[in-house]
Amino acid sequence: MFFEGSEKRVEVLVSPATCSLRLLDEQFWSDVVACADAEILSKMSNECCDAYLLSESCLFVWDDKFLMLTCGTTTLVDGVIFFVDKLGESAIASVSYQRKSEYLSHLQTSNFGEDLSRLRTKLSGSAYRVGHLDTHHHYIFTSAPQTQPLKVKSNSELLMYHIKGEVADYLRSDAQSCEGIRELLELENLFPDFRFDDHLFTPFGYSINGLWEDKYMTIHITPQEQSSYVSIETNLHFELYPFNIFSALLNKLNPQSWDVIGFNRQVITDGFPPFVSVASCALPINNNETVQFNQYQQLNSELLQPELL
């Protein structure tokens, strides 16, 4: 069974004069999500943020911004267009739209170029590709800032490919449960003080959101052996922790390769499995922000098995 785990991602910051996004009712956010061809499964809130688990990934809403990730064959750009049309272009301070190359891109309803054309009917800005076309790569569009100064965002993403080992086998088994996954990944230890909301999909797949004050985390796992993919994103400052959260998850999930993307964050590789740095790029974007793209691969070679078609 194939499912496209690779995600599309958007972060939208609204202008100071715009009302709090958390005052918009749940029907509004249901409509945004529906435009992206997904649905809301559950909601968790604290004093700073509303976190939604979706049928395809997640949505986080703060007073002045929202972050949304969708996987599968979703149409995230339609959700972005809907939001801009409803609030008006003058309410938009900045938009960052990111899309990773898919395993089976021909199954998607659009490509990044088509998404970009639609975004540019509403917003001016710049677009980039990072990585080679003949391997996995990333696209990003950043709108030209509408107001100054913008609130500088700071977060890190870890994207893992071809996981293997004990934890990967469990994620593909009939015995898996939400509690079992949290325990195997030691999420309560890695993210102390967080409250969690998670969901186990049938027959495979797992998503979890976490909130603590203004901090968030989200993990999405597509464990199918031929196209396994795991994404982790958080705005925690790792340098304040006695351990590297990404290192801990890399050593548990044992991917063949992985990407680390940091918005205004330096990549910390302490504790990573033995690796080769395949590619690195620092991309300056608006408002003196920088996106760091880094690709890594395990040192050990992979013994490939032919697949009967």
LOVEX-339389 format. One record per residue: x, y, z of N, C-alpha, C in turn; residue in three letters. Coordinates in steps of 0.2 Angstrom, whole numbers, padded with zeros to 4 digits, always signed. Example, Ala and Ser with C-alpha at 12.3 -4.5 7.8 and 13.67 -1.06 7.14 Angstrom:
REM residues 2
+0066-0028+0039+0062-0022+0039+0066-0016+0039Ala+0064-0011+0035+0068-0005+0036+0064+0000+0039Ser
END
This chain:
REM residues 309
+0004-0006+0000+0000+0000+0000+0004+0006+0000Met+0003+0011-0005+0007+0017-0005+0003+0023-0002Phe+0006+0027+0002+0004+0033+0004+0009+0039+0003Phe+0008+0044+0000+0013+0050+0000+0014+0053+0006Glu+0019+0052+0010+0020+0055+0016+0023+0062+0016Gly+0026+0064+0010+0030+0070+0009+0025+0076+0010Ser+0026+0081+0013+0021+0086+0015+0022+0093+0011Glu+0017+0096+0011+0017+0103+0009+0016+0107+0015Lys+0019+0113+0016+0019+0117+0022+0018+0124+0020Arg+0014+0127+0024+0013+0135+0024+0013+0138+0031Val+0016+0144+0031+0016+0148+0037+0014+0155+0035Glu+0008+0157+0038+0006+0164+0036+0006+0168+0043Val+0009+0174+0042+0009+0179+0047+0004+0185+0045Leu+0000+0187+0050-0005+0192+0048-0002+0199+0051Val-0005+0204+0048-0003+0211+0050-0005+0212+0057Ser-0002+0217+0061-0004+0219+0068-0011+0221+0068Pro-0014+0224+0063-0020+0227+0063-0026+0222+0062Ala-0024+0216+0061-0029+0210+0060-0031+0208+0066Thr-0037+0206+0067-0040+0203+0073-0036+0196+0074Cys-0036+0194+0080-0033+0187+0082-0036+0182+0078Ser-0032+0178+0075-0034+0172+0071-0038+0167+0075Leu-0037+0167+0082-0040+0162+0086-0047+0164+0088Arg-0049+0170+0086-0056+0172+0086-0060+0170+0080Leu-0057+0168+0075-0061+0165+0069-0064+0158+0072Leu-0070+0157+0070-0073+0151+0073-0071+0144+0069Asp-0073+0139+0072-0070+0132+0070-0073+0131+0063Glu-0078+0134+0061-0081+0132+0054-0076+0136+0049Gln-0073+0141+0051-0069+0145+0046-0063+0140+0045Phe-0060+0137+0050-0054+0133+0050-0056+0126+0046Trp-0062+0124+0047-0064+0118+0044-0064+0119+0036Ser-0066+0125+0035-0067+0127+0027-0060+0128+0024Asp-0055+0131+0028-0048+0131+0026-0045+0124+0024Val-0047+0120+0029-0044+0113+0029-0047+0109+0023Val-0054+0110+0022-0058+0107+0017-0055+0109+0010Ala-0053+0115+0010-0051+0118+0003-0044+0114+0001Cys-0041+0112+0006-0034+0108+0005-0036+0101+0004Ala-0042+0099+0004-0044+0092+0003-0042+0087+0009Asp-0044+0090+0015-0042+0086+0022-0048+0088+0026Ala-0048+0085+0032-0053+0086+0037-0050+0086+0044Glu-0053+0090+0049-0051+0090+0056-0053+0084+0060Ile-0048+0081+0063-0050+0075+0067-0051+0077+0074Leu-0047+0081+0077-0047+0083+0084-0043+0090+0085Ser-0045+0093+0091-0042+0099+0093-0039+0099+0100Lys-0034+0103+0101-0031+0104+0108-0029+0111+0108Met-0030+0114+0114-0028+0121+0115-0025+0123+0121Ser-0021+0128+0121-0018+0131+0128-0019+0138+0127Asn-0016+0142+0132-0017+0149+0132-0014+0153+0126Glu-0010+0149+0122-0006+0153+0116-0008+0150+0109Cys-0011+0144+0109-0011+0141+0102-0017+0136+0102Cys-0020+0135+0096-0025+0130+0095-0021+0125+0090Asp-0021+0118+0092-0018+0113+0088-0023+0108+0085Ala-0023+0108+0079-0028+0103+0076-0024+0097+0073Tyr-0027+0091+0074-0024+0085+0070-0029+0084+0064Leu-0026+0083+0058-0030+0083+0052-0029+0076+0049Leu-0034+0074+0045-0033+0068+0042-0027+0067+0038Ser-0024+0073+0036-0017+0073+0033-0013+0078+0036Glu-0010+0076+0042-0005+0081+0045-0009+0085+0050Ser-0007+0092+0050-0009+0096+0056-0010+0103+0054Cys-0013+0107+0059-0014+0114+0058-0013+0117+0065Leu-0009+0123+0066-0008+0126+0072-0010+0134+0071Phe-0014+0136+0076-0016+0143+0075-0014+0147+0081Val-0011+0153+0080-0009+0157+0085-0013+0164+0084Trp-0012+0169+0088-0016+0175+0087-0014+0178+0081Asp-0007+0178+0079-0005+0182+0073-0002+0178+0067Asp-0003+0171+0068-0001+0167+0062-0004+0160+0063Lys-0003+0156+0057-0005+0149+0057+0000+0145+0053Phe+0001+0139+0055+0005+0134+0052+0001+0128+0050Leu+0002+0126+0044-0002+0120+0041+0002+0116+0037Met+0002+0109+0039+0006+0104+0035+0000+0099+0032Leu+0001+0097+0026-0003+0092+0023+0001+0088+0019Thr-0001+0081+0019+0002+0076+0015-0002+0073+0010Cys-0001+0067+0007-0005+0064+0003-0005+0068-0004Gly-0011+0068-0007-0012+0072-0013-0016+0078-0011Thr-0015+0081-0006-0019+0087-0004-0017+0093-0008Thr-0022+0098-0007-0021+0104-0011-0020+0110-0007Thr-0015+0110-0003-0014+0115+0002-0014+0122-0001Leu-0012+0123-0007-0012+0130-0010-0019+0132-0010Val-0024+0128-0011-0031+0130-0011-0033+0133-0005Asp-0031+0130+0001-0032+0132+0008-0029+0139+0009Gly-0023+0140+0006-0020+0147+0007-0024+0152+0003Val-0026+0151-0003-0029+0155-0007-0036+0157-0004Ile-0039+0152-0001-0046+0153+0003-0045+0158+0008Phe-0039+0157+0012-0038+0161+0018-0036+0169+0016Phe-0032+0169+0011-0031+0176+0008-0037+0180+0006Val-0041+0176+0002-0047+0179-0001-0052+0181+0005Asp-0053+0177+0010-0057+0179+0016-0055+0185+0020Lys-0048+0185+0021-0046+0190+0026-0044+0197+0022Leu-0042+0196+0015-0040+0201+0011-0032+0202+0011Gly-0030+0204+0005-0022+0204+0004-0019+0209+0009Glu-0022+0214+0011-0019+0219+0016-0018+0216+0023Ser-0022+0210+0024-0021+0207+0031-0015+0203+0031Ala-0012+0201+0026-0006+0196+0025+0000+0200+0026Ile+0004+0198+0031+0011+0201+0032+0016+0197+0029Ala+0015+0191+0029+0020+0186+0025+0017+0179+0024Ser+0020+0176+0019+0018+0169+0018+0024+0165+0016Val+0025+0160+0019+0031+0155+0017+0027+0148+0015Ser+0028+0147+0009+0025+0140+0006+0031+0136+0004Tyr+0030+0130+0007+0036+0125+0006+0033+0118+0003Gln+0037+0115-0001+0035+0109-0004+0041+0105-0006Arg+0040+0098-0003+0046+0094-0005+0044+0089-0011Lys+0049+0087-0014+0048+0083-0020+0044+0076-0018Ser+0039+0074-0021+0036+0068-0019+0039+0062-0022Glu+0037+0056-0019+0040+0050-0021+0036+0048-0028Tyr+0030+0049-0028+0026+0048-0035+0023+0055-0037Leu+0026+0059-0040+0024+0066-0041+0018+0066-0046Ser+0018+0061-0050+0013+0060-0055+0006+0059-0052His+0005+0057-0046-0001+0056-0043-0004+0063-0040Leu+0000+0068-0040-0002+0074-0037-0007+0078-0041Gln-0011+0082-0039-0016+0086-0043-0012+0092-0045Thr-0006+0094-0043-0003+0100-0045+0005+0099-0044Ser+0009+0103-0047+0016+0103-0046+0018+0110-0043Asn+0024+0111-0040+0025+0117-0037+0025+0123-0042Phe+0027+0122-0048+0026+0128-0053+0019+0130-0053Gly+0014+0126-0053+0007+0127-0054+0005+0131-0047Glu+0007+0128-0042+0005+0131-0035+0008+0138-0035Asp+0014+0139-0037+0017+0146-0037+0013+0151-0042Leu+0011+0149-0048+0007+0153-0052+0001+0156-0048Ser-0002+0151-0045-0008+0153-0041-0007+0158-0035Arg-0001+0157-0032+0000+0161-0026+0002+0168-0029Leu+0005+0168-0034+0007+0175-0037+0002+0179-0040Arg-0004+0176-0040-0010+0180-0042-0012+0184-0036Thr-0010+0182-0030-0012+0186-0024-0006+0189-0021Lys+0000+0186-0021+0006+0189-0017+0012+0189-0022Leu+0016+0195-0021+0022+0195-0024+0027+0192-0020Ser+0033+0189-0023+0038+0186-0019+0043+0182-0023Gly+0047+0178-0019+0052+0175-0023+0052+0167-0021Ser+0054+0163-0026+0053+0156-0026+0060+0153-0027Ala+0062+0147-0024+0068+0144-0025+0067+0136-0025Tyr+0072+0133-0028+0073+0126-0027+0079+0125-0024Arg+0079+0120-0019+0086+0118-0015+0086+0110-0016Val+0092+0108-0019+0093+0101-0020+0093+0100-0027Gly+0096+0094-0029+0096+0092-0036+0089+0089-0038His+0088+0090-0045+0081+0087-0047+0081+0079-0048Leu+0087+0076-0048+0088+0069-0048+0088+0066-0042Asp+0087+0069-0036+0086+0066-0030+0081+0071-0026Thr+0080+0069-0020+0074+0073-0016+0077+0080-0015His+0072+0085-0016+0073+0092-0016+0067+0096-0013His+0068+0102-0012+0063+0106-0009+0062+0113-0013His+0056+0115-0013+0054+0121-0016+0052+0126-0010Tyr+0053+0132-0011+0050+0137-0006+0048+0143-0009Ile+0043+0146-0007+0041+0153-0010+0040+0157-0003Phe+0043+0163-0004+0042+0168+0002+0039+0174-0001Thr+0034+0177+0002+0031+0183-0001+0035+0189+0001Ser+0034+0194-0003+0037+0200-0001+0034+0203+0005Ala+0037+0205+0011+0034+0208+0017+0030+0214+0015Pro+0024+0213+0018+0019+0219+0018+0020+0224+0023Gln+0022+0222+0029+0023+0227+0034+0030+0226+0037Thr+0033+0231+0041+0039+0231+0044+0039+0233+0051Gln+0042+0230+0056+0046+0224+0055+0042+0218+0056Pro+0044+0213+0053+0040+0207+0053+0043+0203+0059Leu+0039+0199+0062+0041+0195+0068+0045+0189+0065Lys+0051+0188+0067+0055+0183+0065+0054+0176+0067Val+0052+0172+0063+0051+0165+0065+0057+0161+0066Lys+0056+0156+0070+0062+0152+0072+0060+0145+0073Ser+0061+0140+0069+0059+0133+0070+0064+0128+0066Asn+0063+0122+0068+0067+0117+0065+0063+0111+0062Ser+0065+0108+0056+0062+0102+0054+0067+0097+0052Glu+0065+0091+0054+0069+0085+0052+0064+0080+0048Leu+0067+0078+0042+0063+0074+0038+0067+0068+0036Leu+0064+0062+0038+0068+0056+0038+0065+0051+0032Met+0070+0048+0029+0068+0043+0023+0070+0036+0024Tyr+0066+0031+0023+0068+0024+0023+0071+0022+0030His+0066+0022+0035+0067+0020+0042+0068+0013+0042Ile+0072+0010+0047+0072+0003+0048+0074+0001+0055Lys+0073-0005+0057+0075-0007+0063+0069-0009+0067Gly+0070-0010+0074+0065-0012+0079+0059-0007+0079Glu+0060-0001+0079+0055+0004+0080+0051+0004+0073Val+0054+0004+0067+0051+0004+0061+0047-0002+0060Ala+0049-0008+0062+0045-0014+0062+0039-0014+0066Asp+0039-0011+0072+0033-0010+0076+0028-0005+0073Tyr+0031+0000+0070+0026+0005+0066+0022+0001+0060Leu+0025-0004+0058+0022-0008+0053+0018-0014+0055Arg+0017-0015+0062+0014-0021+0064+0007-0020+0066Ser+0004-0026+0067-0003-0025+0070-0004-0024+0077Asp+0002-0024+0081+0002-0023+0088+0003-0016+0090Ala+0004-0011+0085+0005-0004+0087-0001-0001+0090Gln+0001+0004+0094-0005+0008+0097-0001+0015+0099Ser-0006+0020+0100-0003+0027+0101+0001+0027+0107Cys-0001+0023+0113+0003+0023+0119+0010+0020+0117Glu+0010+0014+0113+0016+0011+0112+0021+0015+0108Gly+0018+0019+0103+0023+0023+0099+0026+0028+0103Ile+0022+0032+0108+0024+0037+0112+0030+0034+0117Arg+0029+0028+0119+0034+0025+0123+0040+0023+0120Glu+0039+0020+0114+0045+0018+0110+0050+0024+0108Leu+0046+0030+0106+0050+0036+0104+0052+0040+0110Leu+0049+0038+0116+0051+0042+0122+0049+0049+0122Glu+0043+0050+0119+0041+0057+0118+0040+0061+0124Leu+0038+0058+0130+0037+0061+0136+0043+0064+0139Glu+0049+0060+0138+0055+0062+0140+0058+0067+0135Asn+0057+0067+0129+0060+0071+0124+0057+0078+0124Leu+0050+0078+0126+0046+0084+0126+0043+0085+0133Phe+0046+0086+0138+0043+0086+0145+0039+0093+0145Pro+0034+0092+0149+0029+0098+0150+0024+0099+0144Asp+0025+0095+0139+0020+0096+0133+0014+0092+0135Phe+0008+0094+0132+0002+0090+0132+0002+0088+0124Arg-0001+0081+0124-0001+0078+0117-0008+0077+0115Phe-0008+0076+0108-0015+0074+0105-0012+0070+0099Asp-0014+0063+0099-0011+0059+0094-0017+0055+0090Asp-0015+0052+0085-0020+0048+0081-0016+0042+0077His-0019+0036+0077-0016+0031+0074-0020+0029+0068Leu-0018+0029+0062-0022+0028+0056-0022+0021+0054Phe-0027+0019+0050-0028+0012+0048-0026+0011+0041Thr-0022+0006+0038-0019+0001+0042-0012+0004+0045Pro-0009+0009+0043-0003+0012+0045-0003+0019+0045Phe+0001+0022+0049+0002+0030+0050+0000+0032+0056Gly+0004+0037+0058+0003+0040+0065+0005+0048+0065Tyr+0001+0052+0069+0002+0059+0069+0001+0061+0076Ser+0005+0066+0079+0005+0068+0085+0006+0076+0085Ile+0002+0080+0089+0004+0087+0090+0005+0087+0098Asn+0009+0092+0099+0011+0094+0106+0011+0101+0107Gly+0009+0104+0113+0009+0111+0115+0012+0111+0122Leu+0016+0117+0123+0018+0119+0129+0020+0126+0129Trp+0016+0130+0133+0016+0137+0132+0016+0139+0125Glu+0020+0143+0122+0020+0145+0115+0024+0141+0111Asp+0026+0135+0113+0030+0130+0110+0026+0125+0107Lys+0028+0122+0101+0024+0117+0098+0029+0111+0095Tyr+0026+0105+0094+0029+0100+0091+0024+0096+0087Met+0026+0093+0082+0022+0089+0078+0026+0084+0074Thr+0024+0077+0074+0027+0072+0071+0022+0068+0067Ile+0024+0066+0061+0020+0063+0056+0024+0057+0053His+0021+0051+0054+0025+0045+0052+0021+0041+0046Ile+0024+0040+0041+0022+0035+0035+0027+0030+0035Thr+0025+0024+0038+0030+0019+0039+0031+0014+0034Pro+0027+0014+0028+0027+0009+0023+0034+0008+0021Gln+0036+0001+0020+0043+0000+0019+0046+0003+0013Glu+0042+0003+0008+0045+0005+0001+0045+0013+0000Gln+0042+0016+0005+0042+0023+0004+0041+0027+0011Ser+0045+0024+0016+0044+0027+0023+0046+0034+0023Ser+0043+0038+0027+0044+0045+0028+0042+0047+0035Tyr+0046+0051+0039+0044+0054+0045+0046+0061+0045Val+0042+0065+0048+0043+0072+0048+0042+0074+0056Ser+0047+0078+0058+0046+0081+0065+0048+0089+0064Ile+0043+0093+0067+0045+0100+0067+0043+0103+0074Glu+0047+0108+0076+0046+0111+0083+0050+0118+0083Thr+0047+0122+0087+0051+0129+0088+0055+0129+0095Asn+0056+0123+0098+0060+0122+0104+0067+0125+0102Leu+0070+0128+0107+0077+0129+0106+0082+0124+0109His+0085+0120+0104+0088+0114+0107+0094+0115+0111Phe+0097+0121+0110+0103+0123+0114+0102+0124+0121Glu+0095+0124+0123+0093+0125+0130+0092+0118+0133Leu+0093+0113+0129+0091+0106+0132+0098+0102+0133Tyr+0098+0097+0138+0104+0094+0139+0105+0088+0134Pro+0101+0088+0129+0101+0082+0123+0099+0085+0117Phe+0100+0082+0111+0098+0084+0105+0092+0080+0103Asn+0086+0083+0103+0080+0079+0101+0080+0076+0095Ile+0083+0079+0090+0083+0076+0083+0088+0070+0083Phe+0094+0071+0087+0098+0065+0087+0095+0059+0090Ser+0091+0060+0095+0088+0055+0099+0083+0051+0094Ala+0079+0055+0090+0074+0052+0086+0078+0048+0080Leu+0083+0051+0077+0087+0048+0072+0090+0041+0074Leu+0092+0041+0080+0095+0035+0082+0090+0029+0083Asn+0084+0031+0085+0078+0027+0086+0075+0024+0079Lys+0074+0029+0075+0071+0027+0068+0076+0025+0063Leu+0082+0026+0064+0087+0024+0059+0086+0025+0052Asn+0085+0031+0050+0084+0032+0043+0090+0031+0038Pro+0089+0029+0032+0095+0029+0027+0097+0036+0026Gln+0093+0041+0025+0095+0048+0024+0090+0052+0027Ser+0092+0059+0028+0087+0063+0031+0089+0071+0030Trp+0085+0075+0030+0086+0082+0029+0084+0086+0036Asp+0088+0091+0037+0087+0096+0042+0086+0103+0040Val+0080+0106+0041+0079+0113+0038+0078+0117+0044Ile+0081+0123+0045+0081+0127+0050+0079+0134+0048Gly+0073+0137+0051+0072+0144+0049+0075+0148+0055Phe+0080+0152+0053+0084+0156+0058+0087+0152+0064Asn+0089+0146+0062+0092+0141+0067+0098+0138+0064Arg+0103+0137+0068+0109+0133+0066+0108+0126+0067Gln+0110+0122+0062+0109+0114+0063+0115+0112+0068Val+0112+0108+0073+0117+0105+0078+0117+0097+0077Ile+0123+0095+0075+0123+0088+0073+0126+0083+0078Thr+0127+0086+0084+0129+0082+0090+0125+0076+0091Asp+0128+0070+0091+0124+0064+0092+0121+0061+0086Gly+0121+0064+0081+0118+0061+0074+0122+0054+0073Phe+0118+0049+0070+0122+0043+0068+0127+0045+0063Pro+0132+0040+0062+0138+0042+0058+0135+0043+0051Pro+0137+0049+0048+0134+0052+0042+0139+0055+0037Phe+0137+0056+0031+0140+0060+0026+0135+0066+0025Val+0138+0072+0025+0134+0078+0023+0134+0078+0015Ser+0128+0077+0013+0127+0077+0006+0127+0084+0002Val+0123+0088+0006+0122+0095+0003+0120+0100+0009Ala+0122+0106+0007+0120+0111+0012+0119+0118+0009Ser+0115+0122+0011+0113+0128+0008+0110+0133+0013Cys+0113+0139+0014+0110+0144+0018+0106+0149+0013Ala+0100+0150+0014+0096+0154+0009+0093+0160+0012Leu+0096+0166+0011+0093+0172+0014+0086+0174+0011Pro+0082+0175+0015+0075+0177+0013+0073+0184+0016Ile+0067+0186+0016+0065+0192+0018+0066+0194+0025Asn+0067+0200+0027+0067+0203+0033+0074+0200+0037Asn+0079+0199+0033+0085+0196+0036+0085+0189+0039Asn+0080+0186+0037+0079+0179+0039+0083+0174+0034Glu+0085+0168+0037+0089+0163+0033+0086+0156+0035Thr+0085+0153+0029+0083+0146+0029+0089+0141+0028Val+0091+0137+0033+0096+0132+0032+0094+0125+0029Gln+0096+0123+0024+0094+0117+0021+0100+0112+0021Phe+0100+0106+0024+0105+0101+0025+0103+0094+0024Asn+0106+0091+0020+0105+0084+0018+0110+0079+0020Gln+0108+0074+0023+0113+0069+0026+0111+0062+0024Tyr+0117+0058+0024+0116+0050+0023+0120+0046+0027Gln+0117+0041+0029+0121+0036+0034+0127+0034+0030Gln+0133+0033+0034+0139+0030+0031+0138+0023+0029Leu+0135+0019+0032+0134+0012+0030+0130+0012+0023Asn+0133+0007+0019+0129+0006+0012+0123+0002+0013Ser+0118+0003+0009+0112+0000+0009+0112-0006+0004Glu+0110-0012+0006+0110-0018+0002+0103-0018-0001Leu+0102-0016-0008+0096-0016-0011+0093-0023-0013Leu+0086-0023-0012+0083-0029-0014+0079-0028-0020Gln+0079-0032-0025+0074-0031-0031+0067-0032-0029Pro+0063-0028-0032+0056-0028-0030+0052-0031-0036Glu+0048-0036-0035+0045-0039-0040+0039-0035-0042Leu+0038-0033-0049+0033-0029-0051+0027-0033-0054Leu
END
